[in-house]
Amino acid sequence: MAIKGSSVRRLTPDDVGPVTVLQRCCWVDEAIVNETLAIPALHETLDDVRRWLGEWDTIGLWLDGRLLTVTTRTGDEYTGIFSSSSLESNESSITPQDDTTTIQTRPVSS
């Protein structure tokens, strides 16, 4: 299912700004719930994020120029999905394959 105004592409070290902002926003709730800032993702520098963007296979879902979801692959499968609150009410998965990428979204049951 295509989302109007959306695009999917591989991320590069040039995407460090939006990726870092999204990553920090996604982990703040976790920090609040657990009453700790001892979460590595909250302490990564721009250079740290730039490095792993260059090393890992990383895909981003953009909507109207805004980064909504990132997924990374460091081995055989994609893991490490983090998403903005725009997708919280949906379960989403990004499945990159050779020349195509499939994005699936569906409402999450309460």
WOJO-V62575 format. One record per run of one state. SS is the DSSP state (2 for helix, 1 for strand, 0 for the rest). FROM is the first residue (numbers start at 1). TO is the last residue. Records with the same first field share a line. If there is no record, write none. Layout:
SS->FROM-TO + FROM-TO
This chain:
0->1-5 + 11-12 + 35-39 + 43-45 + 56-56 + 64-65 + 74-77 + 84-84 + 88-89 + 97-100 + 108-110
1->6-10 + 57-63 + 66-73 + 78-83 + 90-96 + 101-107
2->13-34 + 40-42 + 46-55 + 85-87
